[in-house]
């Protein structure tokens, strides 16, 4: 049964935004405000903040970046923590206060992550380190010196030495060896001609092999790969062995672990089947390489084998122990390796008589008497990871120990609290923790004690496992390693994130977090329980750097932990080219609104200390240049107003999400992108998607593309723009184990989390044998309570067999978000719809209602990349609100009726004024000034004012619509003053604002580039129309690069990269229509 209603699509006018936003400043977007290299001025601060206020922002996160000494040519005087710096901070607070802008401060200098000069090595992030000494037993070893492992000294890590630097012992072990441990040095190394060693390492772009030859057979049980840089191909070798150097047999195909971008802290250890041979060959081919993703970052790039060394050993080692021990964010995915285990004969028992003893050390000397035999002395301790807040200036220091509340408080008091003690600091409303860029730690304050308290046994006897030594049994050492990661996860959440939140809340400050993955080995969702405002990030025109998982982490983390606001650091560009416009940004914005974001933070507004250099300072060319000296920044008010309107609606109520997807029990973990769900929900995705995903992952031929200019990468990287409305009318959240176990039925028979979030379906993609008894029991309890459990490939196209119809049915290349508002007088359902095609579309949308037997059908027209809100309420007629300004009436059998059928004549000639070069001319439209013969105009970037006129009043004929509304016996000689005229700009380059009779009426920044003017504001007779157009900086920077700058003062520290020297169209590129 369909239920139809008459409806109107309303224009997004400034009046509409103002009335909507009167009660919700939270809906305004914010921006990151970077002070670069200590180059800060009061004039620049004032101009920046006034610009933010005028463009409609609600506030900014102030973050100083880099130090004065790094770029002395900028003559910065406000080095972080200096008196000049605090003078500038005080002024910015005072200015923000006077303008009604709020602010947030990062937890340390720079943007990654939590370091400070006050942090001592013992208070910094720690890692387990060790040294090996091989000795013969049979006598008391008194004063046997064991080399001190790696230590931290003079600002850097130093290799094993006899003494010195920061290092703390944990324990020593003597391990009986059946044979002397060896790293085998090949007698000869040969490689095929595709391999080059000219750069000091093995480099190949085509299939290649490297062969090790030995004088006599050697027995190998493990290998260590030392890549050059973050190189995935060196982890994809086929290991073969031969007795004669001619006939080779396969030993193992290496499979890379899942890994993030900050992945060079450790080498890669692979266990091998025990193999005795004289020849070992390592073969490589680029074919078979995955296309790359956030959790396989190095696979994004052109497939090159870059290899420093391969080390073969006779010692059994735990496969991929570096990631399993928490030293780096990695996840073993090699199914064969998981089924293989180190032979029991090679596994080390705990007791002395069977092979191991904990040593007694005095000043680094082992004092034990050992039985006869060969012994491996393992001295284990911890030192600083050496990580710093690398993007800081004089506030740079070691990264704080994430397991020490006392060290975290010290960091808070050494940076953030200083800002709270400044005048006007009441403008500071947020503490921000940016994206995690400081790697991992697997030791820290009271780690052993915390481990024992949480896991129920002593870690110390098992410590050699962290050095890759297999002990007791495969199940045991794997469990110990998992327990280490679980403890790391517990501590980073409770000791780091929770401590910061508690400190902030004591000051009535809210907290925002960005993603912890894929750099720190933890649950990527769990830390959001301690964030008031979870935050993700997404990148513009930067496929290698985009963060779809980050956004999904933040969205799911917010939903499962009852956080209403989902922030996003938006539109970062790895290489900006100054051609960015609001119209270019809108499709990506809308996709992320549909994903669940409802609070945008532009990234980035770089402070420009100079009033005479434009476009000025940037984050060294990274980021969206959303700052006062961007040409179209004043006209961005229309774009910001649109964002404000959207966020106002999308912050109301709670999200409607039918499906929860379990992330599993592995640590580290994070949300699941839609491609990961295709195997478990093939029917819902459909046969076409299943086939296309198989093709994408096969990555045959390793197709590459270039985006942005100069960045070549896999063409098959996951891009969420290809996954709009992926589940065809169903939304999903990822749910971690913590949230799953908290799922209860206290509030609703459907089952709600403490966050009041309903889910009706639980998808469990993991095999049953990977789930703990605790999780299995919880899933069965949910099944008994009526939750639909999908734990095998689901072949149906939807979930209607369970009474769960699609929430909304949309055409392809559209997406949506749905919020439900429960009020005392009834329920309101807010749907956001986005057209992700670059063309106008007339669409039919069908919405699920509360009764499920009734579908609400809505027809509407959307422009290219257009969007709309459909609001259903049981107490009032449906509303549809669109940014487009189309006013449409649905009538039975009539389709869509445009209510502006009559056209006003506009004078042919337009006066044109170029602001920054003070030039005037007269033109007819269309006019593209980039084609001008005058080079000052041709290369001009900035504002140009077009002026003309049109007639209104008695001389204007009545519109066709008004004629239909007037009774036949009456006559009407002039149009009514009710309603609006619509000024259609057509195609423009790039944004515009429209004034009539000197009054501004709106901005044209996206299709269909229209502005509305109330008829009552028009004069009887001639009316002046002015259209102020701004293009991007692209053309002026191109001209400046060619020595043809259109005006003086053009300067930026951002490199300018374009594929073509062709100028971009600029101006009014169509004739202007005024309809009524």
C-alpha positions, 0 to 999 in steps of 0.5 A, a space after each residue: 500500500 502506498 500513501 501519497 502526499 502533496 509536498 513542496 521543496 523549499 529553497 535553502 535561503 539565508 533566511 531559512 538557515 538563520 531561522 533553523 539555526 537560531 537554537 543550534 550553534 552546535 550545527 555550525 562547522 568549525 576549522 583547524 587553525 594552524 600557526 606555522 613556523 612561529 610566523 604569527 601576527 596580530 593583524 593576521 589573527 584578527 583577519 583570520 578570526 573575522 573571516 571565520 566569523 563572516 563565513 559562518 563558522 562556529 569556532 576553531 581548533 588552534 594548533 601551532 605547527 613546526 618551529 621557527 628554526 625549521 624555516 627561518 626565512 619566514 622570520 617567525 617570532 612566536 616560538 611555542 611557549 615563548 612570551 611572544 607566543 603567549 602574547 599571540 595566544 592571549 590576543 587570539 582568545 580576546 578576539 575570538 571572545 569578542 567575535 563569539 567564536 569558540 576554540 579548542 586546543 590540542 593536547 600538545 604542540 603540533 598535531 601528532 600526538 602527545 609529546 612535550 619537552 618535560 617528558 623524561 625517557 622513563 615517562 615516554 612510550 616504552 618497548 621491549 628490547 633484548 640482546 642474545 649472547 651464546 655461551 657454553 655451560 658446565 661451569 659457574 658463569 660469574 661476571 658474564 657480561 650480557 650486552 645491554 639492549 637498545 637504549 635511548 640517549 641524546 635524543 635518539 635510539 642507540 644500538 646494543 652497548 655495554 652501558 649508557 643511555 636510558 634502559 631498564 632491565 626486566 628479566 634475563 633468561 638462559 635457554 638451552 639450545 639443541 644446536 648453536 643458533 645461527 644466521 646463515 650467511 650465503 656463500 654466494 648470492 645470485 639474482 636475475 637481471 630484473 634485479 638492480 643493486 645500484 641503490 644499495 638494496 635489491 630493487 625490481 619492477 618485473 618478476 625476479 628472484 634472488 638465490 642463496 647458495 651455501 657450501 653445504 646444506 643448512 637447516 632453516 626454520 625461520 627467516 627475517 625480511 628486512 625491507 627497504 622502507 614500507 614495502 609490501 612486495 618484500 613480504 610476498 616472496 615465494 620461498 623455494 629450496 633445492 639440493 642441486 640448484 636446478 630443481 626447486 621445491 616450494 617451501 612457503 608463499 609469504 603472505 603479508 600481514 594487514 598493516 598500516 602506514 606507520 609500519 617501519 619500526 620492525 622487520 618481518 619474521 616468518 616461520 618456515 617448515 624445517 627445511 634442509 637444503 644447499 640452495 634457497 630461492 626467493 621469487 617475486 612477481 607483482 601479479 597477485 598484489 592486492 589493490 591496497 587499503 588502509 589496513 594494507 597501506 603499502 600495497 597502494 603504491 606501484 609494485 616494486 620489490 625493495 629489499 635490504 636483506 633476507 636472513 635465514 635462521 636455524 632457530 624456530 620463531 613465532 610467525 609475525 611475532 612483531 605484530 603479535 607482541 604489540 610492537 607494531 600495528 599488524 594482523 596475521 592473515 596467513 591462513 596457512 601460517 595459522 594452521 602450521 605451528 612450530 614443531 613441538 620438539 622446537 617449542 621451549 618448556 618453562 622449567 630448567 630441566 627441560 630447557 629454560 631458567 630465569 637468570 640472576 643478573 647483577 649489573 648486567 652480569 649473569 650469575 647463574 651456574 648452567 649445566 653443560 651444553 649450548 645456552 642462549 642468554 637473553 637479556 630483556 628490558 625496556 626503553 623509550 620508543 624514541 617517538 616524539 610529537 614530530 610536527 611540533 616546534 619548541 614544544 617538541 618532546 618524547 611521546 608520553 607513556 600511554 599507560 601512565 596516568 601520572 605522565 599523562 597528567 604531567 603532559 596536560 599540565 605542561 601544555 593544555 592547562 597553560 592555555 586555560 590559565 590565560 585571559 579570556 580562556 573561557 573561549 576554550 571549549 574543547 580538548 582535542 586528540 588528533 590522529 595517532 601518528 606515534 606508533 605503538 608501545 608494548 611496555 610501560 608503567 606497571 605493565 607486568 603488574 597490570 597484565 597479571 591483575 587483568 589476565 590472571 597470571 605472571 607474564 615475566 616467565 613468558 617474556 621470551 615470547 615477545 622476542 619470538 621464542 616459541 614456548 610451551 605450545 602454539 596455543 599457549 604462546 599465541 594466547 600469551 601474545 593475545 593477552 599482551 595485546 588485550 592488556 595494551 588495549 585496556 591500558 591505552 583506553 583507561 590510562 590515556 584516553 580516560 585520564 585526558 577525559 577526566 582532566 578535561 571534564 574537571 574543567 568543564 571541557 569537552 573532548 574529541 578524539 581522532 582514530 587510533 588505528 591503523 598505527 596503535 594495536 588496539 580496538 579502533 572503536 573502544 576509545 570513543 567511549 571516552 570521547 564526547 565527540 568522536 572524530 574521523 577524517 577524509 581526504 580530497 583527491 588523495 586516494 592514497 591518503 583517504 581514510 574511509 575506515 577512520 570515518 567508519 570508526 568514528 561513526 560506529 564508535 559514536 553510535 555504539 557508545 551513545 555519542 550524538 556528534 560525529 566530527 570529521 576532519 574534512 577535505 585534506 589534500 595531499 597536494 592541493 592545486 588551487 582549483 578547489 571549489 565548493 561545488 567540487 567539495 559537495 559530493 564528498 561532503 554529502 557522502 560523509 553526511 550520509 555515512 553519519 558525520 554531522 560536524 565538519 571541521 575544515 582542514 585546514 585554515 593556515 594562519 597567514 601572518 602577512 597582509 600583503 602576500 596572497 594566497 599566503 601561508 599553508 601547511 606546506 601545500 597540504 590540506 584544503 586552503 580554507 582561509 581568508 586569502 583564498 579568492 572565493 572564501 567570502 562566497 564560501 558563506 553559501 557553502 557553510 550555510 548549507 553545511 550548517 542546515 544539514 548538520 542541524 537536521 542530522 544532529 537531531 534525534 538518533 540515527 536509524 541503523 538496522 544492522 550491527 556487524 561484529 568486528 571480531 575478537 582480534 586485537 588490533 581491530 577496527 570497523 569493517 568497510 562495506 567490501 569486507 561484508 560482501 562474502 557474508 551478505 552476497 544476496 544483499 549486495 547483488 550478483 553485480 557487486 559480488 562480481 565487481 568486487 572479485 575483479 577489484 580484488 584480483 587486481 589483474 594487471 595491477 592497473 595504476 592511476 595518477 591522482 593527484 598530479 605526480 602520485 601514482 597508485 593502484 587504480 583499485 584502492 577502495 573508494 567509498 564513492 563507489 559504495 553509495 547505499 551499499 546495502 540497498 536501503 539498510 545502514 550498518 554499524 560495526 560493533 566491537 566485543 565490548 559493545 556486544 557484551 553490553 547489548 541488553 534488552 532493558 529498554 526495548 524488545 528489539 534490544 538496545 545498547 546503553 547508547 539507546 541505539 536499536 539494532 535488529 540484525 547482527 552480522 557475524 562474518 568471523 568463523 565460529 571457531 574464532 569466537 570465544 565461549 563468552 561471545 558465542 553465549 552472548 550471540 545465542 542469547 541475542 538470538 533467543 531475544 529475537 535478534 536476527 543472527 546472520 553468521 553464514 553467507 546470506 543469499 536473499 536480496 533483503 531482510 523482508 523475510 524477517 519483517 525488516 523492509 529496506 528503510 528507503 528505496 533509492 535509484 543507483 548512485 544515491 545515498 541517505 542518512 536517517 535520523 529519528 526524533 522522538 518527541 512527547 507529541 509524536 515521532 519525526 523521521 528525518 531523511 537526508 538524500 544525496 544525488 551522487 551523479 553529475 547530472 539532474 535527476 528526477 527520482 522516486 524515493 520510497 520510505 519505510 514507515 512505522 507500520 511497515 505495511 505502508 510505504 511513503 512514496 516521494 517524487 522529486 527533482 535533484 540537480 547534479 550532485 543535489 541533495 534534499 531532506 525529507 521529513 516525515 511526521 505523524 503530526 504534520 504534513 511531510 516537508 522536503 527541504 533542498 538546497 536547490 531552490 526548486 519548487 515542485 508540485 506533485 500532481 497525479 499523472 503530471 510528473 513535476 511542474 516548474 512554477 517559474 515559467 516566465 522569463 524577464 529580459 536582462 540588458 545585453 551589455 554588462 559592465 565588468 570591474 576587476 577588483 584587484 587590477 582596477 580594470 573596467 570593461 563592457 561585455 556581452 554574456 557569456 564572458 570567460 575572462 581567462 580567454 581575454 587578450 589582456 594578460 592582466 585579465 587572462 591570468 586574473 584570480 579574484 573578484 569581478 563584478 558584473 552589473 546590468 539591469 532588468 525591468 519589473 512592474 507594470 510593463 512586465 507581463 503576468 506569468 502563465 501561472 498567475 493567469 491560470 489562478 485569475 478568474 476568467 471574468 477578471 483581468 490582471 495587468 502586472 505580476 504579483 509581488 508575492 513569492 520570488 523571482 529566480 535568477 539563473 546563472 547557468 554555468 559560472 567559474 567558479 562561485 558568485 553572490 548576487 545583489 539586486 539594487 545593492 542588497 545581497 540575496 544569496 550565493 551561487 556555488 553549486 548546481 543549478 547556480 540559482 538565487 532567489 529574490 523576493 518580488 516585494 523587494 523589486 522596484 517598479 521599473 529598472 532594477 540593478 543586478 550585480 553578480 560578483 564572481 570569484 574564480 580560484 587561484 589557479 590562473 593567477 598562480 599559473 601566470 605568476 609561475 610564467 612571469 605573468 602575474 596579474 598583480 603584485 603580492 602573489 606568494 604561497 609556500 605551497 608547491 603548485 603542481 598541475 598536469 596542464 598549463 591550460 587556464 581554467 574558465 572564469 566568469 559568467 559562462 552562460 547567459 543570465 535568465 530571470 524567471 518568475 
